[in-house]
Amino acid sequence: MSLSSPSTSPSASPATGSAPTQADLLAFVRRTAADAGLLASLPLDPEGRTWVRLEGPGGSEAWLIGWPPGTGTGWHDHAESVGAFLTASGELKENSLAARLPTDGWKTLELTEDVDRERLLPAGQGRAFGRHHVHEVLNESPDRHAISVHAYYPPLPRIRRYSRSGQVLRLEQVERPEDWQ
């Protein structure tokens, strides 16, 4: 993975002093994904995801991410942050859990049979999500990069990473912002 540091700030943000909503974040990722020059500036690596941090609305954390064929995030959540993401080019798949998980104090959970959700997100499609949303995002294309835009508020306090075997979800790691620098 590589990291670049340019900042971008497509115009329009929530009212001064108010926290951006999921709708604000979704509007931001939609506007940002329409910036062809920004998308073209993202370095794409054939082996691993690449990203550039962006300046999001209202103090939110935002990222432009390149996805080589066959890459994904693994199961994770964004803790107390709400968020939105949109596929700018290519196609991504999101697998998510339609269940509210306990926030702390567990290592292994048995999931019920009806919690799995799947969304295909071709270019121009995205979604917003609430706190503690557990998902994985994948580029299943065998030969085409995808690019997406993501925004989170408040800026990510932590990311919890999970492994999954059948209906068993196991908390594997908790990452904090200092782990990403």
PyMOL CGO cylinders between C-alpha atoms (Angstrom):
from pymol import cmd
from pymol.cgo import CYLINDER

trace = [
    CYLINDER, 0.00, 0.00, 0.00, 1.17, 3.50, -0.63, 0.3, 1, 1, 1, 1, 1, 1,
    CYLINDER, 1.17, 3.50, -0.63, 0.26, 6.82, 0.89, 0.3, 1, 1, 1, 1, 1, 1,
    CYLINDER, 0.26, 6.82, 0.89, 0.24, 10.24, -0.67, 0.3, 1, 1, 1, 1, 1, 1,
    CYLINDER, 0.24, 10.24, -0.67, -0.54, 13.49, 1.08, 0.3, 1, 1, 1, 1, 1, 1,
    CYLINDER, -0.54, 13.49, 1.08, -2.20, 15.99, -1.25, 0.3, 1, 1, 1, 1, 1, 1,
    CYLINDER, -2.20, 15.99, -1.25, -5.43, 17.47, 0.11, 0.3, 1, 1, 1, 1, 1, 1,
    CYLINDER, -5.43, 17.47, 0.11, -8.46, 18.26, -1.93, 0.3, 1, 1, 1, 1, 1, 1,
    CYLINDER, -8.46, 18.26, -1.93, -11.56, 20.12, -0.88, 0.3, 1, 1, 1, 1, 1, 1,
    CYLINDER, -11.56, 20.12, -0.88, -14.46, 20.00, -3.31, 0.3, 1, 1, 1, 1, 1, 1,
    CYLINDER, -14.46, 20.00, -3.31, -16.72, 22.85, -2.33, 0.3, 1, 1, 1, 1, 1, 1,
    CYLINDER, -16.72, 22.85, -2.33, -19.78, 22.74, -0.14, 0.3, 1, 1, 1, 1, 1, 1,
    CYLINDER, -19.78, 22.74, -0.14, -19.77, 21.60, 3.42, 0.3, 1, 1, 1, 1, 1, 1,
    CYLINDER, -19.77, 21.60, 3.42, -22.36, 21.49, 6.16, 0.3, 1, 1, 1, 1, 1, 1,
    CYLINDER, -22.36, 21.49, 6.16, -23.27, 24.66, 8.03, 0.3, 1, 1, 1, 1, 1, 1,
    CYLINDER, -23.27, 24.66, 8.03, -20.44, 26.07, 10.08, 0.3, 1, 1, 1, 1, 1, 1,
    CYLINDER, -20.44, 26.07, 10.08, -20.21, 24.37, 13.46, 0.3, 1, 1, 1, 1, 1, 1,
    CYLINDER, -20.21, 24.37, 13.46, -22.46, 21.42, 12.62, 0.3, 1, 1, 1, 1, 1, 1,
    CYLINDER, -22.46, 21.42, 12.62, -21.28, 17.88, 12.18, 0.3, 1, 1, 1, 1, 1, 1,
    CYLINDER, -21.28, 17.88, 12.18, -21.71, 16.46, 8.68, 0.3, 1, 1, 1, 1, 1, 1,
    CYLINDER, -21.71, 16.46, 8.68, -24.55, 13.97, 8.35, 0.3, 1, 1, 1, 1, 1, 1,
    CYLINDER, -24.55, 13.97, 8.35, -24.52, 10.73, 6.38, 0.3, 1, 1, 1, 1, 1, 1,
    CYLINDER, -24.52, 10.73, 6.38, -26.28, 12.66, 3.58, 0.3, 1, 1, 1, 1, 1, 1,
    CYLINDER, -26.28, 12.66, 3.58, -23.56, 15.35, 3.65, 0.3, 1, 1, 1, 1, 1, 1,
    CYLINDER, -23.56, 15.35, 3.65, -20.86, 12.68, 3.41, 0.3, 1, 1, 1, 1, 1, 1,
    CYLINDER, -20.86, 12.68, 3.41, -22.64, 10.92, 0.55, 0.3, 1, 1, 1, 1, 1, 1,
    CYLINDER, -22.64, 10.92, 0.55, -23.01, 14.24, -1.32, 0.3, 1, 1, 1, 1, 1, 1,
    CYLINDER, -23.01, 14.24, -1.32, -19.29, 14.91, -0.79, 0.3, 1, 1, 1, 1, 1, 1,
    CYLINDER, -19.29, 14.91, -0.79, -18.17, 11.50, -2.12, 0.3, 1, 1, 1, 1, 1, 1,
    CYLINDER, -18.17, 11.50, -2.12, -20.49, 11.91, -5.11, 0.3, 1, 1, 1, 1, 1, 1,
    CYLINDER, -20.49, 11.91, -5.11, -19.03, 15.37, -5.97, 0.3, 1, 1, 1, 1, 1, 1,
    CYLINDER, -19.03, 15.37, -5.97, -15.48, 14.18, -5.42, 0.3, 1, 1, 1, 1, 1, 1,
    CYLINDER, -15.48, 14.18, -5.42, -15.94, 11.07, -7.58, 0.3, 1, 1, 1, 1, 1, 1,
    CYLINDER, -15.94, 11.07, -7.58, -16.99, 13.35, -10.45, 0.3, 1, 1, 1, 1, 1, 1,
    CYLINDER, -16.99, 13.35, -10.45, -13.58, 15.09, -10.43, 0.3, 1, 1, 1, 1, 1, 1,
    CYLINDER, -13.58, 15.09, -10.43, -11.86, 13.33, -13.34, 0.3, 1, 1, 1, 1, 1, 1,
    CYLINDER, -11.86, 13.33, -13.34, -8.57, 15.16, -12.73, 0.3, 1, 1, 1, 1, 1, 1,
    CYLINDER, -8.57, 15.16, -12.73, -8.43, 14.00, -9.12, 0.3, 1, 1, 1, 1, 1, 1,
    CYLINDER, -8.43, 14.00, -9.12, -9.19, 10.40, -10.11, 0.3, 1, 1, 1, 1, 1, 1,
    CYLINDER, -9.19, 10.40, -10.11, -6.48, 10.49, -12.77, 0.3, 1, 1, 1, 1, 1, 1,
    CYLINDER, -6.48, 10.49, -12.77, -3.95, 11.75, -10.19, 0.3, 1, 1, 1, 1, 1, 1,
    CYLINDER, -3.95, 11.75, -10.19, -4.29, 8.64, -8.00, 0.3, 1, 1, 1, 1, 1, 1,
    CYLINDER, -4.29, 8.64, -8.00, -1.29, 6.35, -8.46, 0.3, 1, 1, 1, 1, 1, 1,
    CYLINDER, -1.29, 6.35, -8.46, -2.49, 2.81, -9.17, 0.3, 1, 1, 1, 1, 1, 1,
    CYLINDER, -2.49, 2.81, -9.17, -0.42, -0.18, -8.07, 0.3, 1, 1, 1, 1, 1, 1,
    CYLINDER, -0.42, -0.18, -8.07, -1.01, -3.63, -9.63, 0.3, 1, 1, 1, 1, 1, 1,
    CYLINDER, -1.01, -3.63, -9.63, -0.32, -5.36, -6.29, 0.3, 1, 1, 1, 1, 1, 1,
    CYLINDER, -0.32, -5.36, -6.29, -1.95, -3.39, -3.49, 0.3, 1, 1, 1, 1, 1, 1,
    CYLINDER, -1.95, -3.39, -3.49, -4.46, -0.68, -2.71, 0.3, 1, 1, 1, 1, 1, 1,
    CYLINDER, -4.46, -0.68, -2.71, -3.28, 2.92, -2.93, 0.3, 1, 1, 1, 1, 1, 1,
    CYLINDER, -3.28, 2.92, -2.93, -4.82, 5.97, -1.34, 0.3, 1, 1, 1, 1, 1, 1,
    CYLINDER, -4.82, 5.97, -1.34, -4.71, 9.72, -0.99, 0.3, 1, 1, 1, 1, 1, 1,
    CYLINDER, -4.71, 9.72, -0.99, -6.14, 11.51, 2.02, 0.3, 1, 1, 1, 1, 1, 1,
    CYLINDER, -6.14, 11.51, 2.02, -8.62, 14.25, 1.16, 0.3, 1, 1, 1, 1, 1, 1,
    CYLINDER, -8.62, 14.25, 1.16, -10.09, 17.11, 3.13, 0.3, 1, 1, 1, 1, 1, 1,
    CYLINDER, -10.09, 17.11, 3.13, -13.67, 16.15, 3.86, 0.3, 1, 1, 1, 1, 1, 1,
    CYLINDER, -13.67, 16.15, 3.86, -16.60, 18.39, 4.77, 0.3, 1, 1, 1, 1, 1, 1,
    CYLINDER, -16.60, 18.39, 4.77, -16.97, 19.71, 8.30, 0.3, 1, 1, 1, 1, 1, 1,
    CYLINDER, -16.97, 19.71, 8.30, -13.76, 18.17, 9.61, 0.3, 1, 1, 1, 1, 1, 1,
    CYLINDER, -13.76, 18.17, 9.61, -14.53, 14.68, 8.32, 0.3, 1, 1, 1, 1, 1, 1,
    CYLINDER, -14.53, 14.68, 8.32, -11.84, 12.24, 7.22, 0.3, 1, 1, 1, 1, 1, 1,
    CYLINDER, -11.84, 12.24, 7.22, -11.90, 11.37, 3.53, 0.3, 1, 1, 1, 1, 1, 1,
    CYLINDER, -11.90, 11.37, 3.53, -9.92, 9.11, 1.19, 0.3, 1, 1, 1, 1, 1, 1,
    CYLINDER, -9.92, 9.11, 1.19, -9.54, 8.40, -2.51, 0.3, 1, 1, 1, 1, 1, 1,
    CYLINDER, -9.54, 8.40, -2.51, -8.69, 4.69, -2.83, 0.3, 1, 1, 1, 1, 1, 1,
    CYLINDER, -8.69, 4.69, -2.83, -7.42, 2.61, -5.77, 0.3, 1, 1, 1, 1, 1, 1,
    CYLINDER, -7.42, 2.61, -5.77, -8.29, -1.10, -5.79, 0.3, 1, 1, 1, 1, 1, 1,
    CYLINDER, -8.29, -1.10, -5.79, -6.29, -3.49, -7.99, 0.3, 1, 1, 1, 1, 1, 1,
    CYLINDER, -6.29, -3.49, -7.99, -8.14, -6.51, -9.34, 0.3, 1, 1, 1, 1, 1, 1,
    CYLINDER, -8.14, -6.51, -9.34, -8.86, -9.11, -6.66, 0.3, 1, 1, 1, 1, 1, 1,
    CYLINDER, -8.86, -9.11, -6.66, -8.25, -6.88, -3.60, 0.3, 1, 1, 1, 1, 1, 1,
    CYLINDER, -8.25, -6.88, -3.60, -10.44, -6.16, -0.61, 0.3, 1, 1, 1, 1, 1, 1,
    CYLINDER, -10.44, -6.16, -0.61, -10.53, -4.82, 2.90, 0.3, 1, 1, 1, 1, 1, 1,
    CYLINDER, -10.53, -4.82, 2.90, -11.48, -7.85, 4.95, 0.3, 1, 1, 1, 1, 1, 1,
    CYLINDER, -11.48, -7.85, 4.95, -14.28, -7.58, 7.51, 0.3, 1, 1, 1, 1, 1, 1,
    CYLINDER, -14.28, -7.58, 7.51, -14.08, -4.39, 9.59, 0.3, 1, 1, 1, 1, 1, 1,
    CYLINDER, -14.08, -4.39, 9.59, -16.07, -1.53, 11.09, 0.3, 1, 1, 1, 1, 1, 1,
    CYLINDER, -16.07, -1.53, 11.09, -15.43, 2.17, 11.64, 0.3, 1, 1, 1, 1, 1, 1,
    CYLINDER, -15.43, 2.17, 11.64, -16.39, 2.23, 15.32, 0.3, 1, 1, 1, 1, 1, 1,
    CYLINDER, -16.39, 2.23, 15.32, -18.28, 5.39, 16.29, 0.3, 1, 1, 1, 1, 1, 1,
    CYLINDER, -18.28, 5.39, 16.29, -18.00, 7.08, 12.88, 0.3, 1, 1, 1, 1, 1, 1,
    CYLINDER, -18.00, 7.08, 12.88, -20.76, 7.37, 10.31, 0.3, 1, 1, 1, 1, 1, 1,
    CYLINDER, -20.76, 7.37, 10.31, -19.61, 7.20, 6.72, 0.3, 1, 1, 1, 1, 1, 1,
    CYLINDER, -19.61, 7.20, 6.72, -20.26, 7.06, 3.02, 0.3, 1, 1, 1, 1, 1, 1,
    CYLINDER, -20.26, 7.06, 3.02, -18.43, 5.69, 0.02, 0.3, 1, 1, 1, 1, 1, 1,
    CYLINDER, -18.43, 5.69, 0.02, -18.98, 5.66, -3.71, 0.3, 1, 1, 1, 1, 1, 1,
    CYLINDER, -18.98, 5.66, -3.71, -17.38, 3.79, -6.59, 0.3, 1, 1, 1, 1, 1, 1,
    CYLINDER, -17.38, 3.79, -6.59, -15.88, 6.35, -8.96, 0.3, 1, 1, 1, 1, 1, 1,
    CYLINDER, -15.88, 6.35, -8.96, -14.68, 3.84, -11.58, 0.3, 1, 1, 1, 1, 1, 1,
    CYLINDER, -14.68, 3.84, -11.58, -14.82, 0.09, -11.98, 0.3, 1, 1, 1, 1, 1, 1,
    CYLINDER, -14.82, 0.09, -11.98, -17.12, -1.91, -9.71, 0.3, 1, 1, 1, 1, 1, 1,
    CYLINDER, -17.12, -1.91, -9.71, -16.93, -2.80, -6.02, 0.3, 1, 1, 1, 1, 1, 1,
    CYLINDER, -16.93, -2.80, -6.02, -18.87, -5.32, -3.99, 0.3, 1, 1, 1, 1, 1, 1,
    CYLINDER, -18.87, -5.32, -3.99, -19.87, -4.71, -0.39, 0.3, 1, 1, 1, 1, 1, 1,
    CYLINDER, -19.87, -4.71, -0.39, -20.73, -7.56, 1.93, 0.3, 1, 1, 1, 1, 1, 1,
    CYLINDER, -20.73, -7.56, 1.93, -22.25, -6.31, 5.17, 0.3, 1, 1, 1, 1, 1, 1,
    CYLINDER, -22.25, -6.31, 5.17, -24.03, -7.49, 8.29, 0.3, 1, 1, 1, 1, 1, 1,
    CYLINDER, -24.03, -7.49, 8.29, -27.56, -6.30, 8.97, 0.3, 1, 1, 1, 1, 1, 1,
    CYLINDER, -27.56, -6.30, 8.97, -27.10, -6.64, 12.71, 0.3, 1, 1, 1, 1, 1, 1,
    CYLINDER, -27.10, -6.64, 12.71, -25.94, -4.36, 15.49, 0.3, 1, 1, 1, 1, 1, 1,
    CYLINDER, -25.94, -4.36, 15.49, -22.95, -5.95, 17.19, 0.3, 1, 1, 1, 1, 1, 1,
    CYLINDER, -22.95, -5.95, 17.19, -21.95, -5.34, 20.78, 0.3, 1, 1, 1, 1, 1, 1,
    CYLINDER, -21.95, -5.34, 20.78, -19.37, -2.53, 20.78, 0.3, 1, 1, 1, 1, 1, 1,
    CYLINDER, -19.37, -2.53, 20.78, -16.98, -4.00, 23.36, 0.3, 1, 1, 1, 1, 1, 1,
    CYLINDER, -16.98, -4.00, 23.36, -16.34, -6.99, 25.59, 0.3, 1, 1, 1, 1, 1, 1,
    CYLINDER, -16.34, -6.99, 25.59, -16.47, -9.84, 23.09, 0.3, 1, 1, 1, 1, 1, 1,
    CYLINDER, -16.47, -9.84, 23.09, -14.05, -11.81, 20.93, 0.3, 1, 1, 1, 1, 1, 1,
    CYLINDER, -14.05, -11.81, 20.93, -16.32, -14.27, 19.11, 0.3, 1, 1, 1, 1, 1, 1,
    CYLINDER, -16.32, -14.27, 19.11, -19.95, -14.03, 17.98, 0.3, 1, 1, 1, 1, 1, 1,
    CYLINDER, -19.95, -14.03, 17.98, -22.25, -16.57, 16.36, 0.3, 1, 1, 1, 1, 1, 1,
    CYLINDER, -22.25, -16.57, 16.36, -24.21, -14.75, 13.64, 0.3, 1, 1, 1, 1, 1, 1,
    CYLINDER, -24.21, -14.75, 13.64, -27.77, -15.66, 12.71, 0.3, 1, 1, 1, 1, 1, 1,
    CYLINDER, -27.77, -15.66, 12.71, -28.48, -16.93, 9.21, 0.3, 1, 1, 1, 1, 1, 1,
    CYLINDER, -28.48, -16.93, 9.21, -30.32, -13.82, 8.00, 0.3, 1, 1, 1, 1, 1, 1,
    CYLINDER, -30.32, -13.82, 8.00, -27.75, -11.05, 8.65, 0.3, 1, 1, 1, 1, 1, 1,
    CYLINDER, -27.75, -11.05, 8.65, -25.77, -11.12, 5.39, 0.3, 1, 1, 1, 1, 1, 1,
    CYLINDER, -25.77, -11.12, 5.39, -26.29, -8.39, 2.80, 0.3, 1, 1, 1, 1, 1, 1,
    CYLINDER, -26.29, -8.39, 2.80, -24.54, -8.00, -0.56, 0.3, 1, 1, 1, 1, 1, 1,
    CYLINDER, -24.54, -8.00, -0.56, -24.40, -4.91, -2.79, 0.3, 1, 1, 1, 1, 1, 1,
    CYLINDER, -24.40, -4.91, -2.79, -22.75, -4.47, -6.17, 0.3, 1, 1, 1, 1, 1, 1,
    CYLINDER, -22.75, -4.47, -6.17, -21.65, -0.87, -6.58, 0.3, 1, 1, 1, 1, 1, 1,
    CYLINDER, -21.65, -0.87, -6.58, -20.74, 0.00, -10.18, 0.3, 1, 1, 1, 1, 1, 1,
    CYLINDER, -20.74, 0.00, -10.18, -19.29, 3.43, -11.03, 0.3, 1, 1, 1, 1, 1, 1,
    CYLINDER, -19.29, 3.43, -11.03, -21.56, 6.19, -9.75, 0.3, 1, 1, 1, 1, 1, 1,
    CYLINDER, -21.56, 6.19, -9.75, -23.16, 4.03, -7.04, 0.3, 1, 1, 1, 1, 1, 1,
    CYLINDER, -23.16, 4.03, -7.04, -22.47, 4.39, -3.35, 0.3, 1, 1, 1, 1, 1, 1,
    CYLINDER, -22.47, 4.39, -3.35, -24.00, 4.30, 0.07, 0.3, 1, 1, 1, 1, 1, 1,
    CYLINDER, -24.00, 4.30, 0.07, -23.98, 5.88, 3.48, 0.3, 1, 1, 1, 1, 1, 1,
    CYLINDER, -23.98, 5.88, 3.48, -23.84, 3.91, 6.72, 0.3, 1, 1, 1, 1, 1, 1,
    CYLINDER, -23.84, 3.91, 6.72, -24.20, 4.41, 10.44, 0.3, 1, 1, 1, 1, 1, 1,
    CYLINDER, -24.20, 4.41, 10.44, -21.99, 3.77, 13.44, 0.3, 1, 1, 1, 1, 1, 1,
    CYLINDER, -21.99, 3.77, 13.44, -20.60, 0.27, 13.99, 0.3, 1, 1, 1, 1, 1, 1,
    CYLINDER, -20.60, 0.27, 13.99, -21.43, -0.84, 10.41, 0.3, 1, 1, 1, 1, 1, 1,
    CYLINDER, -21.43, -0.84, 10.41, -19.57, -4.13, 9.80, 0.3, 1, 1, 1, 1, 1, 1,
    CYLINDER, -19.57, -4.13, 9.80, -18.62, -4.80, 6.19, 0.3, 1, 1, 1, 1, 1, 1,
    CYLINDER, -18.62, -4.80, 6.19, -15.98, -5.81, 3.69, 0.3, 1, 1, 1, 1, 1, 1,
    CYLINDER, -15.98, -5.81, 3.69, -15.39, -4.13, 0.34, 0.3, 1, 1, 1, 1, 1, 1,
    CYLINDER, -15.39, -4.13, 0.34, -13.99, -6.06, -2.63, 0.3, 1, 1, 1, 1, 1, 1,
    CYLINDER, -13.99, -6.06, -2.63, -12.86, -5.50, -6.21, 0.3, 1, 1, 1, 1, 1, 1,
    CYLINDER, -12.86, -5.50, -6.21, -13.73, -8.87, -7.71, 0.3, 1, 1, 1, 1, 1, 1,
    CYLINDER, -13.73, -8.87, -7.71, -12.73, -7.91, -11.25, 0.3, 1, 1, 1, 1, 1, 1,
    CYLINDER, -12.73, -7.91, -11.25, -10.05, -10.20, -12.65, 0.3, 1, 1, 1, 1, 1, 1,
    CYLINDER, -10.05, -10.20, -12.65, -8.50, -7.43, -14.76, 0.3, 1, 1, 1, 1, 1, 1,
    CYLINDER, -8.50, -7.43, -14.76, -9.73, -3.92, -13.91, 0.3, 1, 1, 1, 1, 1, 1,
    CYLINDER, -9.73, -3.92, -13.91, -8.84, -1.43, -11.18, 0.3, 1, 1, 1, 1, 1, 1,
    CYLINDER, -8.84, -1.43, -11.18, -11.62, 0.28, -9.27, 0.3, 1, 1, 1, 1, 1, 1,
    CYLINDER, -11.62, 0.28, -9.27, -11.43, 3.69, -7.61, 0.3, 1, 1, 1, 1, 1, 1,
    CYLINDER, -11.43, 3.69, -7.61, -13.63, 4.85, -4.76, 0.3, 1, 1, 1, 1, 1, 1,
    CYLINDER, -13.63, 4.85, -4.76, -14.12, 7.86, -2.49, 0.3, 1, 1, 1, 1, 1, 1,
    CYLINDER, -14.12, 7.86, -2.49, -14.78, 7.44, 1.27, 0.3, 1, 1, 1, 1, 1, 1,
    CYLINDER, -14.78, 7.44, 1.27, -15.67, 9.91, 4.03, 0.3, 1, 1, 1, 1, 1, 1,
    CYLINDER, -15.67, 9.91, 4.03, -16.12, 9.40, 7.80, 0.3, 1, 1, 1, 1, 1, 1,
    CYLINDER, -16.12, 9.40, 7.80, -17.25, 11.59, 10.68, 0.3, 1, 1, 1, 1, 1, 1,
    CYLINDER, -17.25, 11.59, 10.68, -15.97, 11.92, 13.24, 0.3, 1, 1, 1, 1, 1, 1,
    CYLINDER, -15.97, 11.92, 13.24, -12.49, 11.15, 11.86, 0.3, 1, 1, 1, 1, 1, 1,
    CYLINDER, -12.49, 11.15, 11.86, -11.86, 7.46, 12.47, 0.3, 1, 1, 1, 1, 1, 1,
    CYLINDER, -11.86, 7.46, 12.47, -11.16, 6.87, 16.18, 0.3, 1, 1, 1, 1, 1, 1,
    CYLINDER, -11.16, 6.87, 16.18, -10.41, 3.21, 15.49, 0.3, 1, 1, 1, 1, 1, 1,
    CYLINDER, -10.41, 3.21, 15.49, -11.10, 0.37, 13.09, 0.3, 1, 1, 1, 1, 1, 1,
    CYLINDER, -11.10, 0.37, 13.09, -11.93, -3.07, 14.36, 0.3, 1, 1, 1, 1, 1, 1,
    CYLINDER, -11.93, -3.07, 14.36, -10.86, -5.92, 12.07, 0.3, 1, 1, 1, 1, 1, 1,
    CYLINDER, -10.86, -5.92, 12.07, -12.63, -9.28, 12.07, 0.3, 1, 1, 1, 1, 1, 1,
    CYLINDER, -12.63, -9.28, 12.07, -12.18, -12.75, 10.64, 0.3, 1, 1, 1, 1, 1, 1,
    CYLINDER, -12.18, -12.75, 10.64, -15.15, -14.79, 9.58, 0.3, 1, 1, 1, 1, 1, 1,
    CYLINDER, -15.15, -14.79, 9.58, -15.65, -18.52, 9.27, 0.3, 1, 1, 1, 1, 1, 1,
    CYLINDER, -15.65, -18.52, 9.27, -19.20, -19.41, 8.27, 0.3, 1, 1, 1, 1, 1, 1,
    CYLINDER, -19.20, -19.41, 8.27, -21.47, -17.76, 10.82, 0.3, 1, 1, 1, 1, 1, 1,
    CYLINDER, -21.47, -17.76, 10.82, -18.68, -17.12, 13.34, 0.3, 1, 1, 1, 1, 1, 1,
    CYLINDER, -18.68, -17.12, 13.34, -17.25, -13.60, 13.51, 0.3, 1, 1, 1, 1, 1, 1,
    CYLINDER, -17.25, -13.60, 13.51, -14.08, -13.12, 15.54, 0.3, 1, 1, 1, 1, 1, 1,
    CYLINDER, -14.08, -13.12, 15.54, -12.55, -9.80, 16.59, 0.3, 1, 1, 1, 1, 1, 1,
    CYLINDER, -12.55, -9.80, 16.59, -8.90, -9.99, 15.53, 0.3, 1, 1, 1, 1, 1, 1,
    CYLINDER, -8.90, -9.99, 15.53, -7.42, -6.51, 15.90, 0.3, 1, 1, 1, 1, 1, 1,
    CYLINDER, -7.42, -6.51, 15.90, -8.22, -2.93, 16.90, 0.3, 1, 1, 1, 1, 1, 1,
    CYLINDER, -8.22, -2.93, 16.90, -6.33, -0.27, 14.94, 0.3, 1, 1, 1, 1, 1, 1,
    CYLINDER, -6.33, -0.27, 14.94, -6.02, 3.36, 15.99, 0.3, 1, 1, 1, 1, 1, 1,
    CYLINDER, -6.02, 3.36, 15.99, -5.06, 6.38, 13.83, 0.3, 1, 1, 1, 1, 1, 1,
    CYLINDER, -5.06, 6.38, 13.83, -1.43, 6.26, 14.98, 0.3, 1, 1, 1, 1, 1, 1,
    CYLINDER, -1.43, 6.26, 14.98, -1.22, 2.77, 13.41, 0.3, 1, 1, 1, 1, 1, 1,
    CYLINDER, -1.22, 2.77, 13.41, -1.95, 4.28, 9.95, 0.3, 1, 1, 1, 1, 1, 1,
    CYLINDER, -1.95, 4.28, 9.95, 0.71, 7.01, 9.94, 0.3, 1, 1, 1, 1, 1, 1,
]
cmd.load_cgo(trace, "trace")
